[in-house]
Amino acid sequence: MNKDKKILFSWKRIIAVFMLFTMLAASIAGVSQYFGPVAVRAENAVATGHVNSGVSGLRVRTQPDTQTGQIITVVDDSFTFDIYETVYTSDTYYWYKIGFDYNGSYTYGYISGEYTSKDNSYSEDMDFESYLNEQGFPDSYKDGLRQLHADYPKWVFVADHVGKDWNEVIDNENVIGRSLIYGSAKSSWKSVESGCYNWNSGEWTEMDSGGWVQASRELIEYTMDPRNFLSNPYIFMFESLAYDSSLQNESGVEQIISGTFMENSSHDLSFEGNDYTYASGLMLAGRQSGVSPYHLATRILQEQGNTGYGSCISGNVAGYRGYYNYYNQGAVKSGNISAVVNGMIYASRSDSDSLRPWNTRMKSIVGGAKMIGSSYINRGQSTIYYEKFDVVSSSPYWHQYMTNVMAPRSESQKAANAYSDSTKYNTGLVFTIPVYDNMPQETCTAPDGDGDPGNLLSDMYVDGHSITPSFKKYTQDYSLIVDNNVDRININASAISGSSWVDGAGEHRLNVGENNIEVTVHAENGSDRTYYLTVVRKEPSENPNPPSPDPAPENPSFDTGYNLDSDNMYISGVKAGDNAGTVLGNVRTQNATAYICNRNGDRKGDGDIIATGDHLVINDNSGNEYASYTFIVYGDINGDGEIDLIDIVKIKRHILELSQLKGEFLRAADINRDGEIDLIDIVAVKRHILGMKEITQ
């Protein structure tokens, strides 16, 4: 009986949510065009769409299949709909699962993606500055986006707050073998970290066949900083790579491959009883895979070269004659097996989903495209940038299509060339641009030095003392403790290269307590490396006039008037929009003082708004921290002190497992405090925004 009651309650709850959505439909539809039409009945829709201009007699079916799907209705180019998902079948074309009004009721069905298009959510008549702020673009992004908007007013720029720390991302992309550069690059572009460079021979370690070596950290920072590429043509590394029949056509592919081995080729491109050119074949591959044929063309040129010199498409690799691998899938060096041979091994294996073995050129082009779609584009890695820098998958940094750290920059130029100037200007292209936490204030510039890369010390020691740990050229942090009678030390440091020079060696005077000393090596190619030595000079062993001990401070006490969770150190109950002065006015202390600071520890002024993630700090009379509580403002999920559409997006991304909320932000999203983040919480935020019901704090 209890189980039946629980099931009944669940259904009642679902019905209640549906009815509430229905009541809010008219109001919510106009909240913000930036997130597309928010039709309550289509709450889970991912986009809206329309039938392409000039199309008539298009059938909407009950199933994504022309044989088994019964016809619901027949529509023309005035038909619009909500899109719930893209369905790829064994049929030639993909389908959209859609919702639409039909005979007075909301109906679900399937429509061919070949004759339809997704809509963009940006409207030209909106204030662009407000849009940038609503998206949460940092100020350092805005100048580039403003110029692009002025040149191409229909383009849509989406800020993707990936929720990852900048230094963490760089550390992970700097793992040896993960980000490579060609061996003939400037020396400052190549890493001299342990395992990457031989100091005796002066040669870089080959990480992949063809002379590819590990990229330097500075080059990785440059290529990963989106602010370097907010201009035409580089912005195209952030373009959505999904197939769109309204934007992509055979003439566009021909423009990309013009002057390359794919133009007027005599290659046999027969497939399933039909003959294709490279242009028509790539269009077929795009339709079947859901991937932009423009992207497929640029990827082939990136992997095989404009002249088609790549061995993986020669069909003549010893032991694997007659096999092709146009996208170099699986072509990674392992042990004594070259990248080319591994690519051929991959192409020769059987797999019906990817049309392997790839014993014809078109099977490789179409089957490889399907793998790109299923493995990358249709899994969220839907830009050139994300295919190289996997910062969005559930297991980040491992699922990366290419190791060439410069590939997004070079491929973006080819992708941009796929569009005529007229198409670029008149088309609402969508660009998804990553934003990281704790990014440097200044844009990371590309290193440009060449010559000797020797930015290491060969030795460092302190006269008469032993540093900890013992010196090793790749270890940069050291420490030393000296007695009080040592008031100065002398540091000896030698660069590994005769063309480098060292700053920071020599004599240093010491204060009592901690002294931080930096020794920097400057290489000929402009790269620097700093070694850090922390020297602690002890206090005097005896003090003839010891100060009288301070009396023990009285125990502090305080009353906030708000809700305190002392187990987890959270404070809630602050009304949305309250400022620090108002909150501190409600805090009563005894033998203590209180102040409010933000997440970075900076104190807030009386007029500053309280946001989720701020801290109420209680100090005793000696100035020592006695307690620190983290504020939770229910509905303020992104910690900006406001409850708006950005917070709705945060909840949706959490529910869809695109970006998981944690800590105080997870709590702030649980509006009704039921322990779950779901549609009920989204409704509560929407009602608050519309002024229908304020969120209870």
Secondary structure, 3 states (H helix, E strand, C coil): CHHHHHHHHHHHHHHHHHHHHHHHHHHHCCCCHHHCCCCHHHCCCCEEEEECCCCCCEEEECCCCCCCCCEEEEECCCCEEEEEEEECCCCCCCEEEEEEEECCEEEEEEEEHHHEEECCCCCCCCCHHHHHHHHCCCHHHHHHHHHHHHHCCCCEEEEEEEEEEHHHHHHHHCCCCCCEEECCCCHHHECCCCCCEECCCCEECCCECCCEEEECHHHHHHHHCHHHHCCCCHHHHHECCECCCCCCCHHHHHHHHCCCCCCCCCCCCEECCEECCHHHHHHHHHHHHCECHHHHHHHHHHHHCCCCCCHHHCCCCCCCCCCCCCCCCCCCCECCECHHHHHHHHHHCCEHHHCECCCCHHHHHHHHHHHHHHHCHHHCCCCHHHHHCCCCCCCCCCCCCCCECCHHHHHHHHHHHCCCHHHHHHCCCEEEEEEEECCCCCCCCCCCCCCCCCCCEEEEEECCECCECCCCCCCCEEEEEECCCCCEEEEEEEECCCCCEEECCEEEECCCEEEEEEEEEECCCCCEEEEEEEEEECCCCCCCCCCCCCCCCCCCEEECCCEEECCCCEEECCCCCCEHHHHHHCCEEECEEEEEECCCCCECCCCCECCCCCEEEEEECCCCEEEEEEECCCCCCCCCCCCCHHHHHHHHHHHCCCCCCCHHHHHHHCCCCCCCCCHHHHHHHHHHHCCCCCCCC
